Protein backbone atom coordinates (compact mmCIF):
# COMPACT_ATOMS: atom_id res chain seq x y z
CA UNK A 1 0.00 0.00 0.00
CA UNK A 2 1.35 3.42 -0.89
CA UNK A 3 2.04 5.97 1.83
CA UNK A 4 -0.75 8.53 2.45
CA UNK A 5 -0.23 12.07 1.21
CA UNK A 6 0.45 14.32 4.21
CA UNK A 7 1.06 18.00 4.89
CA UNK A 8 3.68 19.21 7.36
CA UNK A 9 4.47 22.67 8.70
CA UNK A 10 7.35 23.57 11.00
CA UNK A 11 6.91 27.11 12.28
CA UNK A 12 10.06 28.62 13.74
CA UNK A 13 11.06 32.04 14.92
CA UNK A 14 13.03 32.72 11.72
CA UNK A 15 11.30 30.59 9.11
CA UNK A 16 8.29 28.41 8.36
CA UNK A 17 9.13 25.21 6.47
CA UNK A 18 6.18 23.70 4.61
CA UNK A 19 6.06 20.37 2.83
CA UNK A 20 3.76 17.91 1.11
CA UNK A 21 4.55 14.20 1.02
CA UNK A 22 5.56 12.07 3.99
CA UNK A 23 8.48 11.56 6.36
CA UNK A 24 10.36 9.52 3.77
CA UNK A 25 9.56 11.40 0.54
CA UNK A 26 8.94 15.12 0.15
CA UNK A 27 7.11 16.00 -3.07
CA UNK A 28 7.11 19.77 -2.62
CA UNK A 29 8.53 22.14 -0.01
CA UNK A 30 9.10 25.82 0.68
CA UNK A 31 10.97 27.99 3.18
CA UNK A 32 9.02 31.09 4.18
CA UNK A 33 10.35 33.94 6.29
CA UNK A 34 8.52 34.31 9.60
CA UNK A 35 6.86 37.71 9.79
CA UNK A 36 3.55 38.53 11.49
CA UNK A 37 0.92 35.78 11.51
CA UNK A 38 -1.29 37.12 8.69
CA UNK A 39 1.55 37.77 6.25
CA UNK A 40 3.30 34.49 7.02
CA UNK A 41 0.20 32.33 6.67
CA UNK A 42 -0.71 34.05 3.40
CA UNK A 43 2.55 32.74 1.93
CA UNK A 44 2.03 29.31 3.53
CA UNK A 45 -1.46 29.13 1.99
CA UNK A 46 -0.09 30.12 -1.43
CA UNK A 47 2.50 27.33 -1.27
CA UNK A 48 -0.07 24.68 -0.40
CA UNK A 49 -2.43 25.94 -3.11
CA UNK A 50 0.31 25.30 -5.68
CA UNK A 51 1.46 22.02 -4.15
CA UNK A 52 -2.00 20.47 -3.77
CA UNK A 53 -2.97 21.52 -7.30
CA UNK A 54 -0.04 19.44 -8.54
CA UNK A 55 -0.03 16.51 -6.09
CA UNK A 56 -3.51 16.34 -4.55
CA UNK A 57 -5.08 17.07 -1.19
CA UNK A 58 -3.39 15.73 1.96
CA UNK A 59 -5.17 13.25 4.20
CA UNK A 60 -3.77 14.75 7.40
CA UNK A 61 -1.69 17.68 8.64
CA UNK A 62 1.09 17.83 11.21
CA UNK A 63 1.65 21.33 12.57
CA UNK A 64 4.70 22.09 14.72
CA UNK A 65 5.23 25.67 15.86
CA UNK A 66 6.95 27.88 18.39
CA UNK A 67 4.93 28.63 21.49
CA UNK A 68 3.52 29.09 23.90
CA UNK A 69 0.68 27.02 22.43
CA UNK A 70 -2.58 25.81 23.91
CA UNK A 71 -2.38 22.05 23.30
CA UNK A 72 -5.37 20.93 25.39
CA UNK A 73 -8.10 19.68 22.99
CA UNK A 74 -10.69 20.41 25.72
CA UNK A 75 -9.71 24.06 25.92
CA UNK A 76 -11.64 26.78 24.04
CA UNK A 77 -8.23 28.17 23.09
CA UNK A 78 -6.94 24.90 21.60
CA UNK A 79 -4.46 25.65 18.83
CA UNK A 80 -3.88 29.28 19.81
CA UNK A 81 -0.62 31.03 20.58
CA UNK A 82 -0.48 32.48 24.07
CA UNK A 83 -0.67 36.20 24.76
CA UNK A 84 2.88 35.96 26.10
CA UNK A 85 4.23 34.82 22.72
CA UNK A 86 7.42 36.85 22.15
CA UNK A 87 6.97 37.02 18.35
CA UNK A 88 5.33 40.32 17.35
CA UNK A 89 2.07 39.79 15.50
CA UNK A 90 1.46 36.29 16.88
CA UNK A 91 0.12 37.01 20.36
CA UNK A 92 -3.15 35.11 20.86
CA UNK A 93 -3.33 34.09 17.20
CA UNK A 94 -5.53 31.05 16.42
CA UNK A 95 -2.88 29.13 14.49
CA UNK A 96 -4.76 25.86 14.07
CA UNK A 97 -7.90 27.54 12.71
CA UNK A 98 -5.78 29.79 10.50
CA UNK A 99 -4.08 26.82 8.85
CA UNK A 100 -7.18 24.65 8.61
CA UNK A 101 -8.88 27.47 6.69
CA UNK A 102 -6.78 26.40 3.69
CA UNK A 103 -5.93 22.82 4.75
CA UNK A 104 -9.29 21.45 5.99
CA UNK A 105 -8.06 17.98 6.95
CA UNK A 106 -7.52 16.23 10.30
CA UNK A 107 -4.66 17.98 12.09
CA UNK A 108 -2.27 17.34 14.96
CA UNK A 109 -0.57 20.35 16.55
CA UNK A 110 2.56 20.38 18.71
CA UNK A 111 5.37 22.68 19.73
CA UNK A 112 8.28 22.67 17.32
CA UNK A 113 10.63 21.21 19.94
CA UNK A 114 8.21 18.50 21.05
CA UNK A 115 7.80 17.54 17.38
CA UNK A 116 11.58 17.43 16.99
CA UNK A 117 11.90 15.28 20.11
CA UNK A 118 9.22 12.96 18.71
CA UNK A 119 11.09 12.66 15.39
CA UNK A 120 14.42 11.93 17.07
CA UNK A 121 12.76 9.32 19.30
CA UNK A 122 11.01 7.65 16.37
CA UNK A 123 13.57 7.74 13.56
CA UNK A 124 16.59 9.76 14.69
CA UNK A 125 19.45 9.75 17.16
CA UNK A 126 17.22 8.64 20.07
CA UNK A 127 15.38 5.86 18.27
CA UNK A 128 14.33 3.17 20.70
CA UNK A 129 15.15 5.32 23.74
CA UNK A 130 12.74 6.66 26.33
CA UNK A 131 12.49 9.23 27.82
CA UNK A 132 14.12 11.65 25.38
CA UNK A 133 14.83 15.39 25.52
CA UNK A 134 15.45 17.62 22.51
CA UNK A 135 17.08 21.02 23.02
CA UNK A 136 17.11 23.55 20.20
CA UNK A 137 19.54 26.45 20.42
CA UNK A 138 18.79 29.12 17.85
CA UNK A 139 16.51 32.15 17.70
CA UNK A 140 15.30 30.95 21.10
CA UNK A 141 16.06 27.99 23.31
CA UNK A 142 13.36 25.35 23.50
CA UNK A 143 13.18 21.95 25.14
CA UNK A 144 10.89 19.16 23.96
CA UNK A 145 10.31 15.96 25.92
CA UNK A 146 9.02 12.55 24.85
CA UNK A 147 8.06 10.06 27.55
CA UNK A 148 6.16 6.83 27.09
CA UNK A 149 6.49 7.33 23.34
CA UNK A 150 4.49 10.59 23.40
CA UNK A 151 5.31 14.29 23.61
CA UNK A 152 4.84 15.57 27.15
CA UNK A 153 2.00 17.95 28.02
CA UNK A 154 0.55 18.84 31.36
CA UNK A 155 0.16 22.32 32.71
CA UNK A 156 0.82 23.59 29.20
CA UNK A 157 3.99 22.20 27.61
CA UNK A 158 7.68 22.26 28.60
CA UNK A 159 9.26 25.73 28.48
CA UNK A 160 12.73 24.72 29.57
CA UNK A 161 14.41 27.57 27.71
CA UNK A 162 13.17 29.92 30.42
CA UNK A 163 14.69 28.25 33.45
CA UNK A 164 17.22 30.26 35.42
CA UNK A 165 20.89 29.38 35.42
CA UNK A 166 24.11 30.25 37.17
CA UNK A 167 25.54 33.24 35.31
CA UNK A 168 29.00 32.78 33.81
CA UNK A 169 31.55 35.29 35.16
CA UNK A 170 32.51 36.34 31.62
CA UNK A 171 28.99 37.67 31.07
CA UNK A 172 29.45 40.36 33.69
CA UNK A 173 26.35 42.53 33.98
CA UNK A 174 24.85 41.54 30.59
CA UNK A 175 21.11 41.73 31.33
CA UNK A 176 20.00 39.04 28.86
CA UNK A 177 17.58 39.39 25.96
CA UNK A 178 14.47 37.50 27.08
CA UNK A 179 11.60 40.03 27.18
CA UNK A 180 9.91 38.11 29.99
CA UNK A 181 12.82 37.07 32.22
CA UNK A 182 15.95 38.88 31.09
CA UNK A 183 18.71 36.47 32.07
CA UNK A 184 16.98 33.08 31.86
CA UNK A 185 18.87 30.50 29.80
CA UNK A 186 17.26 31.75 26.56
CA UNK A 187 18.13 35.31 27.51
CA UNK A 188 21.79 34.39 27.98
CA UNK A 189 22.53 31.61 25.48
CA UNK A 190 20.19 31.91 22.47
CA UNK A 191 21.38 33.16 19.08
CA UNK A 192 20.18 36.74 19.71
CA UNK A 193 21.82 36.67 23.15
CA UNK A 194 25.06 35.58 21.50
CA UNK A 195 24.97 38.56 19.14
CA UNK A 196 23.96 41.03 21.85
CA UNK A 197 26.58 39.96 24.37
CA UNK A 198 29.55 39.42 22.02
CA UNK A 199 28.82 41.96 19.31
CA UNK A 200 28.50 39.47 16.46
CA UNK A 201 26.45 36.35 15.61
CA UNK A 202 27.62 32.90 16.61
CA UNK A 203 28.46 31.85 13.05
CA UNK A 204 30.93 34.75 12.77
CA UNK A 205 33.03 33.77 15.79
CA UNK A 206 36.17 31.60 15.50
CA UNK A 207 36.25 28.35 17.45
CA UNK A 208 38.82 29.69 19.92
CA UNK A 209 36.70 32.70 20.90
CA UNK A 210 35.92 32.78 24.67
CA UNK A 211 32.20 33.02 23.90
CA UNK A 212 32.11 29.29 23.13
CA UNK A 213 33.28 28.33 26.62
CA UNK A 214 30.48 30.46 28.05
CA UNK A 215 27.91 28.93 25.73
CA UNK A 216 29.09 25.40 26.51
CA UNK A 217 28.81 26.12 30.22
CA UNK A 218 25.18 27.25 29.91
CA UNK A 219 24.26 24.28 27.73
CA UNK A 220 26.05 21.96 30.13
CA UNK A 221 23.85 23.32 32.90
CA UNK A 222 20.76 22.55 30.80
CA UNK A 223 21.93 18.99 30.19
CA UNK A 224 22.84 18.43 33.83
CA UNK A 225 19.45 19.73 34.98
CA UNK A 226 17.61 17.55 32.47
CA UNK A 227 19.63 14.53 33.59
CA UNK A 228 18.77 15.13 37.23
CA UNK A 229 15.09 15.97 36.65
CA UNK A 230 13.98 13.41 34.06
CA UNK A 231 16.82 10.85 33.74
CA UNK A 232 16.64 10.82 29.93
CA UNK A 233 18.26 8.11 27.86
CA UNK A 234 19.16 10.70 25.21
CA UNK A 235 19.57 14.47 25.10
CA UNK A 236 19.64 15.66 21.50
CA UNK A 237 21.09 19.14 20.93
CA UNK A 238 20.03 20.87 17.71
CA UNK A 239 19.32 24.30 16.26
CA UNK A 240 21.40 26.85 14.39
CA UNK A 241 23.99 27.50 17.11
CA UNK A 242 24.73 23.76 17.33
CA UNK A 243 25.87 23.74 13.70
CA UNK A 244 29.24 24.60 15.27
CA UNK A 245 30.02 20.97 16.05
CA UNK A 246 33.07 21.76 18.19
CA UNK A 247 30.53 22.65 20.89
CA UNK A 248 29.43 19.05 21.57
CA UNK A 249 32.55 17.84 23.45
CA UNK A 250 32.65 21.13 25.33
CA UNK A 251 29.02 20.75 26.41
CA UNK A 252 29.61 17.15 27.50
CA UNK A 253 32.55 18.22 29.65
CA UNK A 254 30.50 20.97 31.31
CA UNK A 255 27.59 18.58 31.83
CA UNK A 256 29.88 16.30 33.82
CA UNK A 257 31.23 19.31 35.72
CA UNK A 258 27.77 20.45 36.79
CA UNK A 259 26.70 16.91 37.70
CA UNK A 260 29.67 16.78 40.07
CA UNK A 261 29.99 13.00 39.96
CA UNK A 262 26.46 12.57 41.25
CA UNK A 263 25.51 10.12 38.47
CA UNK A 264 28.13 7.34 38.79
CA UNK A 265 27.24 5.77 35.44
CA UNK A 266 28.26 8.99 33.68
CA UNK A 267 31.18 9.82 35.97
CA UNK A 268 32.78 6.37 35.73
CA UNK A 269 32.60 5.79 31.97
CA UNK A 270 33.58 8.62 29.57
CA UNK A 271 31.74 6.90 26.73
CA UNK A 272 28.42 7.25 28.56
CA UNK A 273 28.31 11.05 28.28
CA UNK A 274 29.04 10.74 24.54
CA UNK A 275 26.07 8.40 24.23
CA UNK A 276 23.82 10.67 26.29
CA UNK A 277 24.43 14.11 24.71
CA UNK A 278 24.26 13.80 20.93
CA UNK A 279 23.56 15.75 17.72
CA UNK A 280 20.33 15.17 15.78
CA UNK A 281 20.06 12.01 13.72
CA UNK A 282 17.27 13.04 11.34
CA UNK A 283 18.58 13.85 7.86
CA UNK A 284 15.89 16.51 7.39
CA UNK A 285 14.95 19.14 9.98
CA UNK A 286 13.68 17.16 13.01
CA UNK A 287 10.72 19.52 13.54
CA UNK A 288 9.48 18.93 9.98
CA UNK A 289 10.01 15.17 10.23
CA UNK A 290 8.12 15.26 13.52
CA UNK A 291 5.24 17.16 11.90
CA UNK A 292 4.98 14.46 9.23
CA UNK A 293 5.05 11.74 11.90
CA UNK A 294 2.30 13.51 13.85
CA UNK A 295 0.15 13.58 10.72
CA UNK A 296 0.96 9.93 10.06
CA UNK A 297 -0.14 9.00 13.58
CA UNK A 298 -3.57 10.50 12.85
CA UNK A 299 -3.93 8.20 9.84
CA UNK A 300 -2.88 5.22 11.93
CA UNK A 301 -5.37 6.10 14.67
CA UNK A 302 -8.23 6.34 12.17
CA UNK A 303 -7.30 3.03 10.55
CA UNK A 304 -6.90 1.36 13.94
N, C-alpha and C positions, 0 to 999 in steps of 0.2 A: 504494500500500500504506500502511495506517495505521501510525503510529509504535507501537513496542512499549510496553507498560506497564512502567514502571521505578520502583524505590524509590531514594530518596536520603536520606542522613543526613549532616549536617554537625555534628560534635561539637566545640564550643568550650569554653573555660574558663568562660564565663558561661552559655551556652545550647546546647542541642541543637536544630537545626532539622531537621524530618523532612518528607518530601514524597513524594507518589505522583503519577506522570505522566511527564513527560519534560522535557528542557531548555527546550522551547518552551512547553509547557502544563502547568501544575500543577493537578491535579484536587483534591487535598486536602493541607493542610499544617498543621503545629503547631510552636509554639515552647515548648520545655520547659526549665525551669531546670536547670542542671548541679548535681547534688548528688553523693553517692557513686554508684559504678557500679550497684549493685543497685537503688537507688531511682530513678535516672535511667532505666535500661533498662526498668523496670517501666512507667513512663509512656510510653516510646517504643513498647513492645509494645502497650500499650492503644490508642495512636493508630493503629498499623498494623492492629490487629484491627478497628477501626471503619472505617478507610479501605478495606481490602481486602474487607470485607463489602459495601461499597457499590459499589466499582469493579472488583474482581477481584484475583487474585494477580499480583504483578509477575513478569516474566520474568528480571530481573536486578537486582542491588543495587549501588549505589556508596556506599561508606562512607569518609568523610573525617573524621579526628579529630585532636585534639591528640596530641602524643607525649610521650616517645619511643615509637615503635612498631617492632615487629619486622616488616619488610616482605619478608623473604626466604622465598619459598614452600618452600624446602628446609629451613628451620629448624623444629625441633620447637616453637619458640615463635611461629611465624607468626601474626600477628594479635593478639599480646599487647601490652599496655602494658609499658614497662620498669619495673623496680623503682625507678628514679630519677625516675619521674613525679612532678611537684610537686603534683598534685591529690590531696588526701586521699581515700582510698577507691578509688583507681584503680591503685595500685601493683601491677604484675604481673597485672592483670585480663585475661582472655582475651576481648577485645572482639569479635573476629570470631565466635567460637563463641557468645558471648552473644547476638549479634544474629541469627545464623543459626538459633538455637533457635526464633525466632518468624517468621523470614523465610528459609525453607529453599530459597533459589534461588542460582544462581551469583553470586558476589560478588567485587568488586574493592575493595581497601582501600588507602588512601593517607593521608598526613598532610593536615591541613586546608590548610596553606599550599601544598603541592605540588598539591593538587586545585585551589586557587584559581589558581595559576600556569598549570595546564593549561587551565582555563576561559578565562583572559585570553589565552592563546596561541591557543586555538581560535576563540573567538567574541567576545573582548573587546578591550581597548585595545592588546594586543600581537599581534593576529591577523596571521598571515603573517610574524611575526618569530621569529628563533631565533639564539641562546639568549635566554631570558626569565627574569627574576627577579621574584618577588612578595614583598613585605615587608608583613606585617601588624603594626600597632602598636595594641595593645589591652590585654587582660588580661595578655598576654605579648607578646613580639616573636618572630615566626617568619619564616623565609625559605624560600620554595619555589623550585625551579629546574627549568625545562624545557629540555632540550637534545636535539637530534635528534628533536623532536616528542614526547618522552616525559619524564615526571618523573624526576629524577635520584635514583638510589640507589647505594650502594656499600658502604662500611663504615657500615651504617645509612643514615640519610638526613640531609640538611642540617640543622644546628642553629645557623644563623647568628645567632640572637638571643643566643647565649652567648659571642660573641667579645668580646675586651677592647677598650677604646677609650681615647682620651685624655680624661681627666676635664676637664670644663669648670670654670674657676675659680669660677664662681658656685655650684657644688655643694659647695664647701668640703670638710668631712669627712663628708658624707652617705655612709653605708656601702653603700647599695644594698639592694635587696629580694630579690634572687635567693637562694633557700635554698642553692643549690649553689656560687655564685661571688661573691655579694655584689654587686660593682660591675661586672659584665659589662654589655653594652649593654641587656639586658632589665632588669637590676637598677637601671639608671639612667634609662631612658627609656620603660618600659612605663607603662600606665595606673596600676597600683598604685604605681609609683615616683613618678609625677607627684604623686599624692595625698600620699604619705609625705614627699616632699621639700618640697612647697610648701604643704601644709596644706589642700588642697582639690582635688577632681578636675579634670581638664583642661577638662571642659565648663562649669565654673563660673568659669573665668578669662577676663578680657577679653583682646582681641587685643593690647593694648599691654603686657601683663604680661611681665616679663623672663623668665619661665619658657619662653616660646615660642622665644626666641633660643637658649636652652640646648637645648631639644628639637630645634630645626632643626639645631643644630651636630652633635648625636649622629647624627641621621638622615642628615645630609650625610656623616658619616664612613662610615656603612653603605654609602651609594650610591657613594662614592669607592672603598671597598674592593672592592665588587662589580664596579665598572667595571675595576679593575686586575686582579682575579683571573680573572673569567670573560668580560670584554668583551661584556656583554649588549647586545642591540639595543633592549631595553626593560626598565626597572625600574618596576614598578607598585607604588605605595604605597597600602595600604588599611588597614582596621581602624578601630575606634571613635575613636581619637585623630585620625586623618586626616580625620574629618568636619569639622574646623576647616580649611577650604580655604585660609585665608590662609597655612598652613604651606608649601604647595607651592613658591611662589617663594622662600621663605626657605631651604628645603632645597636647591633648585637652586643658590642662591648659595653655600651652604656646601659643596656637592659640588664646585663649581669651585674654591673656596678650598683644600680638602683635596687636590684633584688637582694644584694648583700649576702649571697649564699643561702638565702632562706628556702630556696627550692633546690634540694640536693641533686635531683636528677639533672638540672641544668648546670649547677655549679661543678659537678663531678665529671661531666663528659662534655668537652667543647663542641662535639658534633651535634649535641642536642639543641643548642641555641641556633645553630645553622638550619636545623630541621624545623624549628619553631617559627622563626622570623624570616619570611621568604618574599620574593617578588611575585607578582601575578603570573599565573600560568595560562590564562586565556590568551589566544592569539589575537583576537579582536578585543575592543574595549570591554572590560568585565561588566560594566553597567548595561551596555547594549546587549551583550550575551544574556545577562540576567533578565532583561526585559523580554527577550524572546522566550526564555525558559518559563517566565511567569505566564506568558500567553499560552505556551504549550501545556502548562499544567491545567489551564482552564479547559482546554480541549480534552485532556485526559480525564478530568473530573466529570465532564458531560458524558463521555463515552462509558465511564465506569458506572 
